[in-house]
Amino acid sequence: MTTPPSDTPTAPPTATADHHDRPVSLLAPPVSDRRVTMGRMAVVATLVVWVTYTGSWVVSQFFNGDASTTRAKVEAIVYLLVVTLLTASSLAYLMTRLGYMYRVRQHQRVPRAVLDDYFAHHLPTLTVIVPSYQEEPRVIRNTLLSAALQEYPLLRVVLLIDNNPHPRRHSDRRLLTAARSAAREVEELLATPANHFARALEVFEHSPNAHQPTERDMRDLADLFAHAATVLESWREPSHHDDPAERFFDDHVLGSLAEDLTTTSLALSRAADEGVVLPAERLHQFYRRLAWTFRADVTSFERKLYANLSHDANKAMNLNSYVGLMGGSYQDVETVAGRVLIPSGSGRRSVDVPDTDYVVTLDADSVILPEYCLRLVYLMEQAQNVDVAVAQCPYSAFPGNSSTLERIAGATTDIQYIAHQGMTYYNATFWVGANAVLRKRALDEVVDTVYVGDWPIHRYISDRTVIEDTESTLEMAERGWRLVNYPERLAYSATPPDFGSLAIQRRRWANGGLIILPRLRRMSQRRRTLGKSTKFSELLIRSNYLASIAWSTSALILLLVYPFNASLLQPVLIALPMPYFAAMASDMRTLGYRRRDLARTYGFNLLLIPINLAGVGTSIVQAILSDKSAFGRTPKVRERTIPALSFIVAPYVIDAVAAYTLWRDIHEHHWVNAFFAAVNSLLLTYAIVAFIGLRFSVLDVVRHIQLRLYKPVRHAPPTPVTPEERAHTDWATILHVGAPNHRDRVETASAGPPPALRGTHEEPDVVFQSIWDLRKRQVVGYEALSRFLDGGAPYFRVAEAAAEGRGVEFETLLTRRVLERAESLPAESYLAINASRSFALSGALTTLLTPLRRPIVLEINSRDLVGHDFAPRLPAGVRWAMTDVAPGSEAMELLHRCAPNQVKIDMRWLTADSVADDEMSFVALQRLCATKNITLVVQHIEVSRDLQLVERLDIRLGQGYLLGRPRALQSSVSRPFTQ
């Protein structure tokens, strides 16, 4: 069981602490009968006060004649409407809070042994998709690692990169390059422990003790758990602890998982000391748990590389583009419209996107604890939850925020957690969006397909508004699906660190609710036609969630600005918000905040009035124009974001109006009005000073004025290059991009990728995969593989260049890049380089390979040789290999005609059936290779049984993921392997 520090209630901070250091406990503290009773009394008290005021309002305004004029009557009705709407929001919170208490009392945490037993017999497949746009490398890395470390079988993690694939700015190129390498880096980090524990599982399964374990097996398993904890501890980086998100990931994802594994190790050792041996099935579950924890297929995908996928700038279409591909195999093809993905059928595949039973969406600034997927999928697999489309853990704020703004914004997030959990009690759950487990079958049921030209665009998640998850909730509810909030804190997300980034986030949240509100009525009507009713409590809570920002903001502005008749503001109104504020103060105390933070929270909400108003206004404009709003991404950086000028000035204007209202009410002896005006003015002033800052207000306003008065200075043109500098350009660069003019500065090849490729979509990186002598158990060679920053397949890149008549120059540049990177490889190992037939015949390789002292094998694809005579022009000592050979008569004819030094065959041809009969084509191919002294190499050896089969066939050379993944130079030298 993986938890934050404890499952007991977190004690409130000490009196001297001014920040929330520790995360709220994973399990909510027990709810007492007294607290439930107080919660019920708060609901009743609010209703009683509202009814009392309404009765008093009717008597005073219409019976006593206070509303004697038309204006006074309209004013009175508007005031009552304002009070009623604010009361509805208070009631919605108090009701959801009460529902939260009921759910906490009912919740029973499923024991870990039950989970292990269930997943030992059921393996629902799962894909975690992480939408990312312009995220910092560390943010992406932590999110991917938290997803990959889920203790879940058959896990696939996909980073959906939405950056511009061809950026111009250096900073954007840096973020794109880092994002593209993030998945590989995480997978490489996991590879060593994953292989180690997978091998341990395999050894245990094939050991004599697999069905009758001993104390020795218990101690071996304890050692494995201790080793796993050590691995996790080695990944922690205290140097990054100045960032709350980094500190939380280190302490409560890696640290808590390591602590859990250590505890399990000690428990196993203690049991063995007492002579206890667990049943074989239970030991097997523990072995699988270790293997599952570190095993994940981590990859990335970029929709903007393909012309036939949506490029709409929002998170929903980033998710939709990938979900729409699930369950298919595709070819990456260049067309006149650009790169496209087309279904491959039975042909050659470039991209495989497996379909899975469940899809987890996880924002790139969020992290989930290691049991998240295990527990939520188990919940959805239960018979009573077959109609649950979405299960989620509403996220909590990272603890330990240093700034007051970040801490109070985090407090509102933690308070919302209580509200969201309570919504489930009333069947009014809304999909929050930062994290969720989605049932793929439900997504397939709500999909909407439109065509852009001839290309289908699938919409599983609505992108009509920027709060895509909210509208999708009602779509699913219309079709009879339920949504559930899991009552444990298993997900955390970042809080904007400054007012500028907070303004962007909260404006987006305020935009869209009014547009979606009519859909709530349609959902209720559709249910009625199906014979199902929608309870008033659900309608109230859903309406409040969608429209409360609009009506609360409008109501507060009216109360602050308009001079209502003093007779409307009766003393009983002071008691109306008291149950709401008392309940929230109690909740904040339970969450580890101070009760006085409630006042700061109120000032914080006053500060959000202009921001919420801007979001609501955008919704109204969008509804009128029937258009989509631009998606405002929240910056995920620690540096300050400058807010819009209106968001800086408006709080000062509102504060001035509140101060004027206070002065006027005091002058006219309207003491109740004066009390409210004084509270608003005082708390808003505090919020301006504490959350924006007087100094930053001035600086930001000055900066906005500068941007409006001055244009940025254009950069001076680059210094002309000299003929000597141009001389660094080689023939391949000149032929590939043309001779450099006076504006181009060409650097030497040693500075990075070849100049012709640097900064383009053709810029390559090089990885090396080890080739093993299976008899001697040692590496004898490395195959060089080009990897392009945009994910393009090398084969298609070369084919594209050849079709444009620049194939030889392009391959020359790629080969030079390979040779530069290969200089640090062991001198005694040979280097395998891929080449096309035309490149091998061109003679360009003679210049490139003659100076080399290491053995070289040139690899030519057999498809390029069909129907052609082939006599490559190679330097002395350079051998060549025919790759992708498929056993059959065509292959036999090619071998007779071309006589290569090596033949590479794929592992898929070496099935047990194909080698059992001497008449099978593979056996004939093997005999021919032996006769002609051709070395046979098997590629794609992925699992242990592949290796055993190859060794039984006495094939000497092999390569594949089991023996060594393709890796960058610093990690390309493989370690010895054992079976």
N, C-alpha and C positions, 0 to 999 in steps of 0.2 A: 504494500500500500504506500503510494507516494503522496506526501502531504507537505504543505508548508510547515513551519516549526512545530506545530502541535494541533491537535484536534479540539483543544479546549479554548474557551473564549479568550480573546486577546485582551489583556488588561489595558485600560486607558493609559495614555502617556502621563508621565509625571508632571508635576506642576510647573517645572522649569522647561519642559520640552515645548517647542513651538512647531513641531512638524511630526507627521505621522510616519514613524520609522518602520514599523513592522506591518506585513500584510494582514488583513483581517483573516481569521481562521478559516480553513477550508470548509468546515462544517459550522453552521450557525449555532450559537449557544442555545441551550434549552430555553424554551419560552414558558414562563410561569403562568399559572392561572391568573395571577394578579395583572400581569402585563396584557393578557388577552382581554380581561375585563376592562382595563383602562382603555384599550383600543376600541372596544365596543362603545364605551361611554363617550369617547371622542366623536364617534360618528353620530351618536344620538344627540350630543350637546350641540354639534354644528347644525343639525336639522332643527332642533328646538329654537336656537337663536335666530336662524333664518326665518322660521315661521313666525316667531315673535316680532321680528323686525317688519316682516311683510304685513302682518296685521296692523302694527302700529303705523306703517306707511299708508295703508288704505284709510285708516281713520283720520290721520293728520292731514293728508293731502286732499281727500275728497269729501270727508264729512266735516272736518273743522275748517275747510276752505283755504288751506295753505297754497293749494294749486288752483288759484282763481282765474288765471289767464291761460291762454293756449300755450304760450311759451313755458309757463310754469308746469303745465300738465306734461308737455313733451319732456321737459327737463326731469320731472319726477319719474316718468316711465323709463327714460334712458338710465337714470341712476339706479333704479331697481333692477334693470337688466344687467348693468355692470356688477352690482352686488351678487346677483344670482349666478352669473357666469364665474365670478371668482369663488363663490361658494361651491359650485360644481367641481372646480379644480381641486379645492380642498377636500371635498368628499371623495373624489376619485383617488387621491393619494391615501386618505385614511382607510378606504375600502381595500385598496391593493395591499396596504400595510397589514391589514387584518388577514387578508388572504395569505400573505407571506407567513404570518404566524401559524395559521392552520397547516400550511404545507410543511413548515419546519417540524411541527409536532408529529406529522404523519410520516415524515421521511425516515426510512431505514436504510442505512448504507449497506450495499451488497458486499458480503465478504469477498476478499480477494480469491479465496479458494473456489468459490462459486463461479467467479469470472473465468478462472483458469480452466475449470472443468468444462464450462460451456464452450469456450473457444478451442478446447482440445477436440471437440466433436463437430463444431460448426465454424466455417471459415468464410464469412461474408467479406467480399473484397471492398477495398476502400482506396480512394484517391484524394489526396489533400492538394487543393489548388490555392496558390498564394498570389493574388494580383498585386503587382508592384509597378509603381511609376516614380521614377527619379528618386528612389530611396537610397539612403546611405548604405555602404557595404556592410557595416556592422549591424545595422537594423535588419537587413535581409538575412545575414548569416545567423543571427540569433533566432529569428522566426523559423527559418528552414530547419535549424538544428532542433528546436523545440518540437517541430512536426515530425522530424525523422526519428527522434528518440521516443516516440509513442510506443508503448509496450503492446503492439498490435501486429498480428500476422498479415502478410501479403499487403504491405503498405507501399503506396506510390506517392511521391511528393513532386509537384510540378510548380515551378516558379513561372508565372505569367508576366513576362517583361513587356511593359507598355511604353517604354521610352522610345523616342524617335530613333529608328534604326540607322539613320544617317545624320548624326548631329554635327553641327558646325562649331559649337563652342567647346573649348578644351574641357571645361568642367562637366559638360554633358557627355562627352566622349569617355571621361573617366568613370562616371557613374554607369554608363552602358557597359563598358568593358568589365567593370567589377560585378555588375549584375549577371553578365553572361558567364563569368567564371565562378559565381557563388555556388551554383548547384554542384559543379564538379569538385570544388574545394570541400564542400560538406560531405559528399560521397567518398572522397579520398580520406577524409578524417575518420569516417565510419568504417572504411574498408578493412583495416587491420583487426580491430576488435570483432567486427562482423564475421570475418573469415575464421578467426580464432574460436569464437563461440559456436559457429556453425559446424566447424570441425569437431569440437567437443561433443556437440549433440549427435553428430554422425557416429563418433566413436562409441558413445554410450549406447546408441540404438543397436549397434552391431556387436556389443560386448556380451560375453556370457552372462554377465550380471544384470542385463537389461530387464529380465523378468524376475530376478531374485537378488535385489541389491543388498550390499553389505555396509557395515560402518565405514569401510574405506571409500565407498562410493559417496556416502554422505559427506565425508571430509573433502573429497575431491570437488564436490559440488560447492561446498563452502569456500574453498580456495578460488573457484571460478567467480563466485559472487564478490569476493574480496578483490580479485583482480579487476573486475568490471568497475568497482567503486574507485579503485586507484586510477583507472583510465579516465573516468569522469573528473576526478580531482585534478588530473594533469591538464585538463582543458580549461580550467578556471583561470581567469585573468584579472587579478585584483587591481592591476594598473588602470583599468577602465571604470573603477567603482565611483568616480565622481559623477557619473551619469546614473540616475535612478533606475532606468530601464536595464542598463548593463549590470548594475549591482543586483537587481532582482533576478535577472537571468542566471547570473553566477551563483547566487545564494539559494534560490528557490526553484530553479529548474535543474541545473547541474548538481548543485550542492544537496538539495533534498533527495534527488534520485540516488546520488552516491551514498547518502546517509541511509536511505532505505535498503540499498543493496548491502551495505555493511551490516545493518541490523539483521537482515536475512542470513548473511554469512555467519554471524555470531549465533543466531538461533539454530542453524543447522549444526554447527560445531557443538553447541551445548547439548542438542538432542543426541548426537553421536557419543558424546562423553557419558551420557546416561544410558547408553546401550540401545537407544531407540533408532529404528530404521524405518523410514517412511515407505509406504507402498510404492511399487515400481511406477505406477501411473502418476503418482504425485511427484516423484523425482523427475519423471519425464516432463511434466508441466513446468518444473523449475528450469530445466535445461532449455525448453522451448522459450520460456520467458526471456532468458538471456539472449538467445539467438534473435528473437523478435525485436528486442529493445534496440539493438544496433543494426538491424537489417532494414534497409529502405532503399528503394530505387528513386534517386533524386535527380531530376532533370529540369529543363527549362523550355519555354516555348514563347515565340514572338509572333503575335497575329499580324502586326503591321508589316511583316516581311512579305505578306501574301495579298495579292490584289483581290482575291475572291472572298476574303474575310472582312468583316466590318472594321472600319477604322474610327468609328465614333469615339470621341474623347470622353469616355466615362467608364467606371469600373464594371458596370453591368454588362456592357458589350465585350469587355475583356474576358469576363467569365463565360458569357454566352458563346463566344467564338470557340473556346476550347471544349466546353460541354457539348457543343454541336458536332464536334469531331469524334467524340468518344464512341468506341465500338467499331471504328473503321481503320483501314490501312490506305495510305495515300502516297502518291508520287509527287515529288517536288519538281515542278516543270516550269521552264521559262517559256512565256508566250509573248505575243506583241503587247499584251496588257500588263506584263510583268510576271513575277513569280506567282504561281498558283499551286494549290494542293488539289489534286484530282484523285478520285477513288482508284486504287490500283488493281482491284479485282484479283486475279491470279498472277498478275505481272510483277515487275520489280517494285519493291516497297522502299520508300525513303523515310516515311513517318508512320509509326504504329501508335494508335491511341486506344489502349484497352478500355473496354466498358467495365464499370464496377457497380456493385450494389449500392454503395453510398459515396457521396461526394462531400468533402469537408471544405468549406470556404474559410480562409484565414487571412485577415489583413496583414500586410507586411510589417506593420508596427505593433503587432500583437504577439503574445506567446501563450502557449497552452501547456498545462502540466502533463506529465507523462501518462496519466491514466485517462485523459480526456476522451480519446477515441474509444478506448476499451469500454468505458462505463456508458457513454452515450449510445454507442451502437448496440450494446447489450440491452439498454432500455428500449430501443426501437425494435429489437428482435423479439420482444415479448409479445405473446398472443394478444394481450389487451391493447397493444400499441401499434397494431398493423395499419391504423389510419393516421399515424403521426408522420407528417411529411418533413418536419424540421424539428430537431432537438438542438438546444444550444445552452451555453452558460453565459448569461449576460456578463460582459467583462467588468472587471474592477480596475481601479487606477493603480499604477505602480506606486508603492509606498516610498517614503524617504525624500519627497520633493523639497528642494531647498527654498524655493521662492513661495511667497504667500499666495500669489495668483495660482500657481500650479497646484498648491495644496488645496485651496478652496475649490478650484475646478475639479480636482480629484474627489473632493468630498461630495460634490453634486453627482459625480459618476457613481460613487458608492451608494448614495441614497437612491439613485435610479435603479440600482441592482435590486433593492428591496421592492420597489414598485413593479419592476418587470417580473420578479418571482411571483408576486401576488396576482399579476394579470392571468397567469396560468390557472389559478384557482377559479376564475370567472370565465374561463375559455376565451380570454381576450388577449392572448399572447401575440406580440408582434416580433417578427424577425428583426433582430438588432443589426446584423450584417457583419460585425467584426469577426465573428466566428460562428459556425453552425455546422451540424451534420445534416445533410439533405438526402432524402431517399430518392435515388435516381428515377424510380418508377413514377414518383409524384412529379418530378421535373418533366418527364416525357409526356405526362398527361396535360400539363399546362402550357406546353410549348406553342409558340405562334411563329409561323414561317412566312416570310415575305421574300420577294425576289427583287434583287437589284440587277437589272439586266438579265442575264441567264443564271446568275449565281444565287442560290438560296441563302438567306440570312435567318438563323434560328434565334428566337428570343424566348429563353426559359425564364429569365429574370427581367421584369419590366424596366425599361430605361426611359420611360416617359418623364420621370422626375429624377432629381439627384438623390432622393432617398428611395432608391430602387427596391430595397428590402421591404419597405413598408407597403408599397403597392402590391408586391408579390405575395405578401401575407394574405391580403384580401382575395386575390385570385385563387389561392389554394383553399381558403376558407369557403369560397363560393362552391367549390367542387367537393366539399365534404371532408377535406383534410384538416387535421389538427396540428397545432404547433405547441411545443412543450419547452419550458425552461427547466433545466436540471438543477435541483436545489443544492448545488455545491459550487464553491468558487474555484473553478479550474481554468479560468482564462483571465488574462490581464492585458491591458493596452495602454499605450502612451497617452499622456495628457499634454496639450499644447503648452510650451514653456513660457510663452509671452503673450501679451495682449494682441499683437498683430496676427499670429497664427491662430489664436483662439477665436478671433473675429471671423476668420475665414471658415473655421469649422462650424461655429454656431450659426453663421448666416446660412450655410448649406443645410444644417438641420432644420432651420425655420422655413425652408423653401420646399413646397410640394404638398404639405398636409392638406391645404384647402382644395387643391386639385383632386386629391384622392378621396376627400370626404364624401362626394356623391356615390362613390363605389360602395361605401358602407351601407347605404340605403338599398343599393342593388343586391348586395349580399343578403340582406335581411329578406328582401322580396323573393329571391331565388329559394332561400330556405323555406319560406312559407309555401311556395308551390310544391315543395317536396314533403310537406307535412311536418316540418320542423320549425320550432319557434326560436326567436332570439331574445334572450332575457334582457330586461332593462339594465341590469348591472353591466352586462357585456357592452351594450350600446353606449352607456354612459362612459365607461372606461375607454372604449375605442374612440369615441368622439373626442374625449378629452385629449387623448394621445395625438390625434390628428390636428385638432383645431385650437388647443389651449394656448399655444404660443401666440396665435393670432388674436384670440379674444383677451388673453391676459395682458398682452402688450398694449392693445387698444384701450383696455380698461384703465391701466395704470397711467397712460398718457392723458386720458380724460380727467382722471382724478388729480393729476399733477397740474394740468394746464387750465381746465375749465372751472370757473368760480360757481360751483353749484350752490343752490339755496342752503343756508345753514340749517334749515328745518329738516333737510333730508339726512344729514349726518347726525344721527341720534346716538346717545351714549351706549346703547345696547350693541352698536356695531363694533365697539372696541372688543367685545367678547367674541365676535364672530370668528376671527382668525386664530384665537387663542388655542383651541384644541389642535389645530394644524401645526402651529409653531411649537407647542409643547411636545407633540408627537415627534416632530422632526428633530428637536433638541435631544429627546431621549434616544432616537435612532443614531444620531451623530455620536453621542456618548458611547453607545454600544459598539459602534464601528471604530472607536479609538480616537475620535476627535473630541475637542472641547465643546461644551454647550454654548459657549460664547461665540464659537465659529458660526452659529446660526445667524448672528447679526452681520458677520462678514458675508455670509452667503446671500442674505437679503440685499446688501449693498452690491454684491456681484451681479445679482439679477437686475437691479436697477441699471447697472452699467451696460447690460445686454439689451436694453430697450431699443436703442437705435439700430443695433445689429439685427435683432429679431424683426424689427419693422422693415428693414431692407429685405430680409428674406421673404416676409409675407408679401411685400410689394412685388417682388420678383414673381411669386406664385400668381398673383393677380394678373400681372402683365402676360405671363405665360399662358394663363387660361384664356385671356382675351385674344392673343395672337395664335393660339394653338401651336405653339412652338416649344422646343426643348431649351432648358436652361443649361448654361455652361457648367460643367462639373468643377467646383472649386476644391482643389486638393489642399489638404492641410500640410504645411511644411513640416518636415520631420528633422529639423536641425536645432542645435542648441543656440545658434546665433539669433539675435532679434530679427523679427519680421516687422517692417514698418506697416502699421494699419492704414486703412483708407482715411483721407483727411476728414470726411464726415464723421467717422467713428471716433476721432480725437476731439473734434469740436462739439459734437452733439451732447456728450455728457456734461460739458461745462454749461451749455445753454439750458439743459434740463435742470441742472443744479441752480442756476440763476433764477429760473422760473419758480422752483420750489422755495427758494429764499424769499422771492418777492411775495409768493402766496403766504408764507409764514408772517412776513411783515404786515401784509394786508389783514390777515385774520386776527393778529394781535391788536391791530389798530381798531378793528370792528368788533373785538371781543368775542370772536367765534373760536372758543377755546378748544373744542374737539377737533375742528378743522386745523387749528394751529398745531395741535399735538401731532397729527399725521404729517403735516408739512414739515415740522421740525425733525421728525424721525427720518423722513425721506431725504431731506437736505443733508442731515448729519451723516447718514450712512453712505449716501452717494458721494459726498465729499471725501469720506474715508476711502471709498473704492477708487476714486480718481487718483488719490495720492498713493495708495498701496498697490494698485493693480496696473495703472498706466504710468504714474510718476510725473511730477511736475516738470522735471528736467527733460525727460523723454518726450513729454507733450510739446515742449517748445522746440526741441531738436527735430521732431518729426514734422511739425508744421513748417518749420524753416526749410526742411528738405523738400517737402511738397511744393513750396513756393519756388524753390530753385529749379525743380524739374519742370515747372510751368513757364519759367522765365528764360531758362537757358537750355540750349541744345548741347548734347554731348559733343566733345571735340573728336573729329575724325582722326584715326591713327595715320601717321605719316606712312607713305609707301615704303616698302622694304628697300634696303640698300641693294643696288644692282650687283649681280655676281660677276666675278672675273672669269676670263677664259680658263684660268687654272682650276677654278672651282668647278666649272662645267666639265672639266676633264675627268672628274671622278665618275661621271656617268658612263656606264658600260653599254655595249651594243644592244643587249636585251632590253634595257630600260629605254633607250632611244627608239627602238623598233616598237616597243609596247605602248609608250605614251608620247613619242615624238621627241625631237631635240628640245632641250630647255631653252626658254627665252630669257630675256634679261630680268624677268620678274621671279623666276624660279631659282631657288637655292637647293641644290641637290647634295644631300649628305652622303657620307660613305656608308657602305653596306654594314659595316660593323656597328653602326649606331642603332640598329634595329632592323625592321623588315626592309626588304628591297624598296628603294625610293618609289618605284612605279606602283607599288602596292600600298605604301603607308598611307593611313587615313582614309582608305577606300573600303568598299564592301568586300574587296578581294584581299584585304590584309590578312595574312595567315598567321597562325601559331602552329607549332610543331610538337607533337607528342610521340612517344616511343613505346612500342609494345615488345616485350621480351619474347625471344624464340628459344626454346629449351631443347637440349639434348636429353631425351627422356631416359636414356640408358645411363648416362653419367650424372644425371640430375644436376645439370649446370646450364647457365645461359651461354649460348653460342652466338647469338645475334639479336638485332633489334630491327623491327620494321618501323620506318618513319611514316607518320600519318599527319597530313595537313588538316588543320581545323580553322575555319573562317569565323570571324567575329559575328557575322550575321547568321551563323548556323547552316550556311549553304553546304550541300554535299560536294566534296572535291571532284567526284566524277562529273557532275553536272557543270561545275565551274570550268573544268578543262574542256569539256565538250562545247560549252558556250564560246570559249576563247577560240577553239578550233573552227567553229562555224563562222566566226568573224575573221578568220584568216590570221590570227595572232597566237595560235596554239603553241608554236615552238618557243616564242619569246616568253609567253606566260609560264610554261613549264620550266624554262631555264631559270626564271626568277624564283619559282617555288623550290627547285632543286638546290639553288645556291643558298636559300634560306635553310633548307634541311641540313646541308653540309656545315653551315655555320653552327647550328645548334648541336650537331653530332660530335663536335670536336672533343667534348669532355667524356664521351663514352669510352668504355674500356677498349684499348687498342687491339686486343686479340679477337674481339667479337666482330662479326660481319654486319654490315649495314644494308638493309633491304629498302630500296627506293622504288616507289610506284611511278610508272611512266606509260605514256600512250605509244602505240606502234609508230606513229609519224615522228614523235620525238626521238625514239630509239633509232630511227633510220636517218635522222637529220644530220648526224655528226656533231651536234652541239655537246653531247655527253663526253666526247673525247677531250675537249678543253677542260671541262668541269672535273672529270674523274682521273685524268692522267696524273696530276700531282699527288693524289691521295696514296697513302701507304696502308690503309686498312682494306680488308676484303669488302667488295661491293657485290650485291646481287640486285639486278634490275628486274622488277616485277612487271610483267605485261599481262593484261587481262585477256583471257582466251577469247572473249567476244570480239576483240579487235583483230584477231588473227584469222577468223573464219573467212575462207575464200581468198586469202592473201598469201603470197610467198613472203617469207620473213627471214632476213639475214641482218641482224642488228650491227651497226657500226660502233663497236665498243673497244675501249682500250684493252691492252693485254692484261689478263688476270681478272677481268670483270666478268662475272657469270650472269646468266639471266634465268628468270623463273616464269613459268606460265601459271597464272592464278585463276581462281574460280572455275576450275575444271570439273565438269559434271561427267561421271562415268557413262560411257556409251560409245557407239561406233564413231561419232563425230570427234570425240576426244582422242580416240585411238588413232584416227587419221591425222589429227593435228600433231600428236606426239611423233609419229613416224616422219612427218614432213618437216617439222620445225626443230626437233631434237633439242629441247631446252636442258639446262643443267638441273633445274628443280621443277617440281610440279606441286602446286598448292591445291588441296581439296578441302571442301567444307565438311565439318563434322556431321552434318545432317545426312550425308551419304553413307555414313558408317553405322547404320542401324544393325541390330542383331540379325534381322532377316536377310539383309543384303550380303552378309559375309558368311552365311551358313552354307551356301551352295557354291561349289567351285565354278559353276557356269555363270555366276552373276558377273555383271560388268565390272564391279569394283575389283574383284579378284584378278580379272584379266588385266585391268589397268595396273594393279600392283605388280603382276608378273612382268608386264612390259617395261615398267620402270626399273625393275631389277635387271632385266636383260640389257637395257641400254645404259645402265649406270646412272639413272636419273634419281636424284634424291626426292623422296616423297615427304611433304610437310602437311600436317593436318592443322587447320585453323578452327577457331571457335570452339575450343575445348572449355566447356562452361561448368560442368559438375564432375564429381568424382567418378561416376560410372562411365563418363566419356573417356576420362583418362585411363581407366582400367581396360576399356575396349581397345583403345589405341595401343596400349602396351601389349595386350594379348595378340594383336595383329603384327607385333614387332615393327612398328613404325617408329623411326628414330627421332624425328623432329616434330615439334608441336608448339602451338601458341593458343592463347584464349584467356578469358577472364579468370578462369580457375588458376592459371599459372601466373598471370600478371595483367592488370588493366593497362590500357594506354595512359601514360602519365607524362607530365612535363619533365624537363631535363633533370630538375633537382631531385625528383623521386623516381626516375626511370630505371635505376639499377635495381633489379629484383632480388628479393631474398630467397634462400633455398626453401623448397616446399617439401612437405611430407604428406603421406597418406595416413 
